[in-house]
Amino acid sequence: MNVVQLAEIIWFISALGIIIFVLLHSPKGDGIGGIGGQAQLFTSTKSAEITLNRITWTLSVVFMGLTVLLSAGWLPQ
């Protein structure tokens, strides 16, 4: 397994993660609290939404960074 293949795997996982975490967001601000029983993991619905935002932004940065690296061909084969 070379560097490009590893980057592609991380890129794919980050893409799936973005899809999953965006779908967990609620348009009314409920977020993960709207999925019965899951809100007990967090101290409040607001902290759950903040956590979802941080994870989503982190995955977005990883995805976009790897997209640029992979499309430009800057990684060694």
N, CA, C and O atoms as CSV, one atom per row, in Angstrom:
chain,resi,resn,atom,element,x,y,z
A,1,MET,N,N,0.853,-1.179,0.000
A,1,MET,CA,C,0.000,0.000,0.000
A,1,MET,C,C,0.897,1.240,0.000
A,1,MET,O,O,1.746,1.404,0.876
A,2,ASN,N,N,0.700,2.094,-0.979
A,2,ASN,CA,C,1.520,3.304,-1.044
A,2,ASN,C,C,0.758,4.504,-0.474
A,2,ASN,O,O,-0.378,4.376,-0.015
A,3,VAL,N,N,1.395,5.651,-0.512
A,3,VAL,CA,C,0.848,6.863,0.092
A,3,VAL,C,C,-0.445,7.282,-0.590
A,3,VAL,O,O,-1.381,7.718,0.080
A,4,VAL,N,N,-0.512,7.159,-1.898
A,4,VAL,CA,C,-1.710,7.570,-2.637
A,4,VAL,C,C,-2.909,6.702,-2.252
A,4,VAL,O,O,-4.012,7.213,-2.058
A,5,GLN,N,N,-2.695,5.406,-2.144
A,5,GLN,CA,C,-3.791,4.514,-1.764
A,5,GLN,C,C,-4.282,4.814,-0.349
A,5,GLN,O,O,-5.486,4.805,-0.095
A,6,LEU,N,N,-3.363,5.076,0.561
A,6,LEU,CA,C,-3.734,5.435,1.928
A,6,LEU,C,C,-4.526,6.739,1.949
A,6,LEU,O,O,-5.528,6.844,2.656
A,7,ALA,N,N,-4.085,7.728,1.181
A,7,ALA,CA,C,-4.797,9.006,1.102
A,7,ALA,C,C,-6.189,8.817,0.513
A,7,ALA,O,O,-7.143,9.458,0.954
A,8,GLU,N,N,-6.311,7.945,-0.477
A,8,GLU,CA,C,-7.620,7.692,-1.079
A,8,GLU,C,C,-8.570,7.024,-0.090
A,8,GLU,O,O,-9.764,7.323,-0.080
A,9,ILE,N,N,-8.054,6.132,0.733
A,9,ILE,CA,C,-8.888,5.478,1.746
A,9,ILE,C,C,-9.367,6.500,2.773
A,9,ILE,O,O,-10.546,6.514,3.129
A,10,ILE,N,N,-8.464,7.352,3.252
A,10,ILE,CA,C,-8.846,8.391,4.214
A,10,ILE,C,C,-9.825,9.359,3.580
A,10,ILE,O,O,-10.770,9.800,4.234
A,11,TRP,N,N,-9.613,9.698,2.303
A,11,TRP,CA,C,-10.507,10.597,1.565
A,11,TRP,C,C,-11.913,10.010,1.487
A,11,TRP,O,O,-12.898,10.716,1.702
A,12,PHE,N,N,-12.003,8.723,1.179
A,12,PHE,CA,C,-13.293,8.043,1.074
A,12,PHE,C,C,-14.009,7.987,2.428
A,12,PHE,O,O,-15.212,8.239,2.507
A,13,ILE,N,N,-13.270,7.657,3.488
A,13,ILE,CA,C,-13.852,7.590,4.825
A,13,ILE,C,C,-14.336,8.966,5.272
A,13,ILE,O,O,-15.396,9.081,5.888
A,14,SER,N,N,-13.565,10.010,4.965
A,14,SER,CA,C,-13.992,11.360,5.340
A,14,SER,C,C,-15.245,11.775,4.563
A,14,SER,O,O,-16.102,12.473,5.105
A,15,ALA,N,N,-15.359,11.353,3.302
A,15,ALA,CA,C,-16.560,11.660,2.525
A,15,ALA,C,C,-17.791,10.990,3.136
A,15,ALA,O,O,-18.842,11.618,3.264
A,16,LEU,N,N,-17.662,9.726,3.510
A,16,LEU,CA,C,-18.778,9.036,4.156
A,16,LEU,C,C,-19.120,9.675,5.505
A,16,LEU,O,O,-20.290,9.813,5.862
A,17,GLY,N,N,-18.088,10.057,6.239
A,17,GLY,CA,C,-18.311,10.711,7.529
A,17,GLY,C,C,-19.050,12.029,7.386
A,17,GLY,O,O,-19.935,12.335,8.186
A,18,ILE,N,N,-18.697,12.813,6.377
A,18,ILE,CA,C,-19.394,14.077,6.141
A,18,ILE,C,C,-20.873,13.814,5.871
A,18,ILE,O,O,-21.739,14.496,6.419
A,19,ILE,N,N,-21.158,12.833,5.033
A,19,ILE,CA,C,-22.554,12.517,4.713
A,19,ILE,C,C,-23.315,12.121,5.971
A,19,ILE,O,O,-24.424,12.602,6.207
A,20,ILE,N,N,-22.729,11.255,6.770
A,20,ILE,CA,C,-23.402,10.783,7.977
A,20,ILE,C,C,-23.626,11.915,8.969
A,20,ILE,O,O,-24.727,12.065,9.497
A,21,PHE,N,N,-22.595,12.712,9.227
A,21,PHE,CA,C,-22.731,13.763,10.235
A,21,PHE,C,C,-23.615,14.908,9.779
A,21,PHE,O,O,-24.271,15.536,10.610
A,22,VAL,N,N,-23.655,15.201,8.490
A,22,VAL,CA,C,-24.583,16.223,7.998
A,22,VAL,C,C,-26.015,15.735,8.159
A,22,VAL,O,O,-26.900,16.516,8.510
A,23,LEU,N,N,-26.249,14.459,7.907
A,23,LEU,CA,C,-27.599,13.925,8.072
A,23,LEU,C,C,-28.024,13.867,9.537
A,23,LEU,O,O,-29.221,13.867,9.825
A,24,LEU,N,N,-27.078,13.818,10.458
A,24,LEU,CA,C,-27.427,13.830,11.878
A,24,LEU,C,C,-27.869,15.209,12.360
A,24,LEU,O,O,-28.551,15.319,13.379
A,25,HIS,N,N,-27.489,16.255,11.641
A,25,HIS,CA,C,-27.912,17.602,12.004
A,25,HIS,C,C,-29.405,17.737,11.783
A,25,HIS,O,O,-29.957,17.172,10.840
A,26,SER,N,N,-30.050,18.483,12.649
A,26,SER,CA,C,-31.472,18.731,12.501
A,26,SER,C,C,-31.682,20.168,12.050
A,26,SER,O,O,-30.998,21.068,12.536
A,27,PRO,N,N,-32.608,20.401,11.135
A,27,PRO,CA,C,-32.856,21.766,10.692
A,27,PRO,C,C,-33.454,22.640,11.783
A,27,PRO,O,O,-33.397,23.866,11.688
A,28,LYS,N,N,-34.027,22.032,12.818
A,28,LYS,CA,C,-34.629,22.797,13.906
A,28,LYS,C,C,-33.688,22.970,15.091
A,28,LYS,O,O,-34.082,23.511,16.124
A,29,GLY,N,N,-32.459,22.518,14.948
A,29,GLY,CA,C,-31.507,22.655,16.034
A,29,GLY,C,C,-31.524,21.491,17.015
A,29,GLY,O,O,-30.788,21.511,18.002
A,30,ASP,N,N,-32.353,20.473,16.764
A,30,ASP,CA,C,-32.380,19.315,17.652
A,30,ASP,C,C,-31.117,18.484,17.522
A,30,ASP,O,O,-30.612,17.943,18.505
A,31,GLY,N,N,-30.617,18.387,16.313
A,31,GLY,CA,C,-29.399,17.622,16.063
A,31,GLY,C,C,-29.557,16.184,16.489
A,31,GLY,O,O,-30.574,15.549,16.207
A,32,ILE,N,N,-28.569,15.679,17.156
A,32,ILE,CA,C,-28.577,14.276,17.560
A,32,ILE,C,C,-29.603,14.023,18.661
A,32,ILE,O,O,-29.974,12.876,18.914
A,33,GLY,N,N,-30.058,15.079,19.309
A,33,GLY,CA,C,-31.076,14.934,20.338
A,33,GLY,C,C,-32.402,14.452,19.788
A,33,GLY,O,O,-33.213,13.900,20.532
A,34,GLY,N,N,-32.639,14.646,18.506
A,34,GLY,CA,C,-33.871,14.202,17.885
A,34,GLY,C,C,-33.914,12.710,17.649
A,34,GLY,O,O,-34.973,12.167,17.335
A,35,ILE,N,N,-32.809,12.047,17.791
A,35,ILE,CA,C,-32.749,10.599,17.609
A,35,ILE,C,C,-32.829,9.986,18.998
A,35,ILE,O,O,-31.825,9.910,19.707
A,36,GLY,N,N,-34.000,9.556,19.381
A,36,GLY,CA,C,-34.314,9.126,20.739
A,36,GLY,C,C,-33.206,8.476,21.532
A,36,GLY,O,O,-32.612,7.492,21.089
A,37,GLY,N,N,-32.924,9.014,22.694
A,37,GLY,CA,C,-31.995,8.415,23.625
A,37,GLY,C,C,-30.536,8.759,23.419
A,37,GLY,O,O,-29.731,8.547,24.326
A,38,GLN,N,N,-30.168,9.276,22.279
A,38,GLN,CA,C,-28.763,9.550,22.009
A,38,GLN,C,C,-28.287,10.826,22.699
A,38,GLN,O,O,-27.083,11.015,22.876
A,39,ALA,N,N,-29.194,11.690,23.086
A,39,ALA,CA,C,-28.799,12.958,23.695
A,39,ALA,C,C,-28.180,12.761,25.079
A,39,ALA,O,O,-27.524,13.671,25.586
A,40,GLN,N,N,-28.371,11.610,25.695
A,40,GLN,CA,C,-27.793,11.379,27.008
A,40,GLN,C,C,-26.271,11.295,26.968
A,40,GLN,O,O,-25.624,11.383,28.012
A,41,LEU,N,N,-25.694,11.129,25.796
A,41,LEU,CA,C,-24.245,11.105,25.677
A,41,LEU,C,C,-23.647,12.485,25.907
A,41,LEU,O,O,-22.472,12.608,26.252
A,42,PHE,N,N,-24.444,13.509,25.718
A,42,PHE,CA,C,-23.973,14.882,25.835
A,42,PHE,C,C,-24.692,15.557,26.995
A,42,PHE,O,O,-25.746,15.095,27.433
A,43,THR,N,N,-24.119,16.659,27.493
A,43,THR,CA,C,-24.738,17.346,28.614
A,43,THR,C,C,-25.989,18.106,28.207
A,43,THR,O,O,-26.887,18.316,29.023
A,44,SER,N,N,-26.049,18.514,26.956
A,44,SER,CA,C,-27.241,19.209,26.472
A,44,SER,C,C,-27.327,19.065,24.961
A,44,SER,O,O,-26.391,18.610,24.303
A,45,THR,N,N,-28.475,19.466,24.432
A,45,THR,CA,C,-28.653,19.426,22.984
A,45,THR,C,C,-27.696,20.384,22.306
A,45,THR,O,O,-27.199,20.108,21.214
A,46,LYS,N,N,-27.436,21.524,22.959
A,46,LYS,CA,C,-26.524,22.507,22.378
A,46,LYS,C,C,-25.115,21.944,22.267
A,46,LYS,O,O,-24.447,22.170,21.258
A,47,SER,N,N,-24.647,21.222,23.273
A,47,SER,CA,C,-23.300,20.644,23.195
A,47,SER,C,C,-23.241,19.549,22.139
A,47,SER,O,O,-22.205,19.346,21.505
A,48,ALA,N,N,-24.358,18.839,21.948
A,48,ALA,CA,C,-24.394,17.825,20.896
A,48,ALA,C,C,-24.260,18.483,19.530
A,48,ALA,O,O,-23.546,17.979,18.663
A,49,GLU,N,N,-24.944,19.608,19.333
A,49,GLU,CA,C,-24.877,20.316,18.057
A,49,GLU,C,C,-23.482,20.897,17.825
A,49,GLU,O,O,-22.976,20.873,16.703
A,50,ILE,N,N,-22.868,21.413,18.876
A,50,ILE,CA,C,-21.503,21.955,18.763
A,50,ILE,C,C,-20.525,20.839,18.397
A,50,ILE,O,O,-19.646,21.026,17.555
A,51,THR,N,N,-20.685,19.677,19.037
A,51,THR,CA,C,-19.818,18.536,18.730
A,51,THR,C,C,-20.000,18.083,17.288
A,51,THR,O,O,-19.020,17.805,16.596
A,52,LEU,N,N,-21.254,18.005,16.828
A,52,LEU,CA,C,-21.518,17.638,15.434
A,52,LEU,C,C,-20.899,18.644,14.469
A,52,LEU,O,O,-20.346,18.262,13.437
A,53,ASN,N,N,-20.991,19.924,14.803
A,53,ASN,CA,C,-20.391,20.953,13.950
A,53,ASN,C,C,-18.884,20.796,13.856
A,53,ASN,O,O,-18.313,20.897,12.770
A,54,ARG,N,N,-18.240,20.552,14.981
A,54,ARG,CA,C,-16.776,20.402,14.988
A,54,ARG,C,C,-16.334,19.185,14.173
A,54,ARG,O,O,-15.381,19.257,13.398
A,55,ILE,N,N,-17.032,18.079,14.355
A,55,ILE,CA,C,-16.682,16.871,13.606
A,55,ILE,C,C,-16.900,17.092,12.114
A,55,ILE,O,O,-16.068,16.704,11.294
A,56,THR,N,N,-18.021,17.716,11.767
A,56,THR,CA,C,-18.331,17.966,10.359
A,56,THR,C,C,-17.303,18.884,9.725
A,56,THR,O,O,-16.848,18.621,8.612
A,57,TRP,N,N,-16.928,19.956,10.411
A,57,TRP,CA,C,-15.918,20.882,9.874
A,57,TRP,C,C,-14.563,20.209,9.731
A,57,TRP,O,O,-13.869,20.416,8.736
A,58,THR,N,N,-14.182,19.407,10.714
A,58,THR,CA,C,-12.897,18.706,10.640
A,58,THR,C,C,-12.866,17.749,9.453
A,58,THR,O,O,-11.892,17.718,8.702
A,59,LEU,N,N,-13.928,16.972,9.287
A,59,LEU,CA,C,-13.990,16.059,8.153
A,59,LEU,C,C,-14.003,16.811,6.820
A,59,LEU,O,O,-13.439,16.339,5.832
A,60,SER,N,N,-14.644,17.973,6.795
A,60,SER,CA,C,-14.675,18.775,5.572
A,60,SER,C,C,-13.289,19.283,5.195
A,60,SER,O,O,-12.915,19.275,4.022
A,61,VAL,N,N,-12.534,19.722,6.189
A,61,VAL,CA,C,-11.170,20.213,5.932
A,61,VAL,C,C,-10.282,19.070,5.438
A,61,VAL,O,O,-9.504,19.242,4.500
A,62,VAL,N,N,-10.402,17.910,6.073
A,62,VAL,CA,C,-9.618,16.742,5.640
A,62,VAL,C,C,-9.996,16.360,4.212
A,62,VAL,O,O,-9.124,16.107,3.381
A,63,PHE,N,N,-11.294,16.318,3.932
A,63,PHE,CA,C,-11.763,15.939,2.602
A,63,PHE,C,C,-11.265,16.916,1.536
A,63,PHE,O,O,-10.759,16.491,0.497
A,64,MET,N,N,-11.402,18.211,1.784
A,64,MET,CA,C,-10.984,19.204,0.788
A,64,MET,C,C,-9.466,19.202,0.610
A,64,MET,O,O,-8.975,19.325,-0.513
A,65,GLY,N,N,-8.725,19.065,1.702
A,65,GLY,CA,C,-7.261,19.015,1.606
A,65,GLY,C,C,-6.788,17.815,0.800
A,65,GLY,O,O,-5.908,17.937,-0.051
A,66,LEU,N,N,-7.377,16.660,1.073
A,66,LEU,CA,C,-6.994,15.470,0.323
A,66,LEU,C,C,-7.458,15.542,-1.134
A,66,LEU,O,O,-6.805,14.994,-2.022
A,67,THR,N,N,-8.573,16.209,-1.376
A,67,THR,CA,C,-9.031,16.387,-2.753
A,67,THR,C,C,-8.007,17.171,-3.559
A,67,THR,O,O,-7.694,16.815,-4.695
A,68,VAL,N,N,-7.485,18.243,-2.963
A,68,VAL,CA,C,-6.468,19.055,-3.645
A,68,VAL,C,C,-5.191,18.237,-3.851
A,68,VAL,O,O,-4.631,18.235,-4.947
A,69,LEU,N,N,-4.733,17.550,-2.819
A,69,LEU,CA,C,-3.509,16.752,-2.934
A,69,LEU,C,C,-3.621,15.647,-3.971
A,69,LEU,O,O,-2.703,15.437,-4.764
A,70,LEU,N,N,-4.735,14.945,-3.966
A,70,LEU,CA,C,-4.911,13.835,-4.904
A,70,LEU,C,C,-5.109,14.319,-6.343
A,70,LEU,O,O,-4.607,13.702,-7.282
A,71,SER,N,N,-5.840,15.420,-6.512
A,71,SER,CA,C,-6.088,15.891,-7.880
A,71,SER,C,C,-4.859,16.551,-8.503
A,71,SER,O,O,-4.676,16.511,-9.719
A,72,ALA,N,N,-4.020,17.156,-7.663
A,72,ALA,CA,C,-2.819,17.818,-8.183
A,72,ALA,C,C,-1.683,16.830,-8.449
A,72,ALA,O,O,-0.736,17.143,-9.171
A,73,GLY,N,N,-1.783,15.654,-7.870
A,73,GLY,CA,C,-0.746,14.651,-8.070
A,73,GLY,C,C,0.537,14.967,-7.311
A,73,GLY,O,O,1.627,14.601,-7.749
A,74,TRP,N,N,0.409,15.640,-6.185
A,74,TRP,CA,C,1.584,16.042,-5.410
A,74,TRP,C,C,2.127,14.931,-4.522
A,74,TRP,O,O,3.228,15.054,-3.985
A,75,LEU,N,N,1.377,13.857,-4.361
A,75,LEU,CA,C,1.841,12.771,-3.508
A,75,LEU,C,C,2.705,11.803,-4.319
A,75,LEU,O,O,2.405,11.520,-5.479
A,76,PRO,N,N,3.779,11.298,-3.703
A,76,PRO,CA,C,4.641,10.347,-4.431
A,76,PRO,C,C,3.933,9.016,-4.637
A,76,PRO,O,O,3.201,8.547,-3.765
A,77,GLN,N,N,4.154,8.430,-5.766
A,77,GLN,CA,C,3.560,7.119,-6.075
A,77,GLN,C,C,4.282,6.113,-5.274
A,77,GLN,O,O,3.973,4.924,-5.352
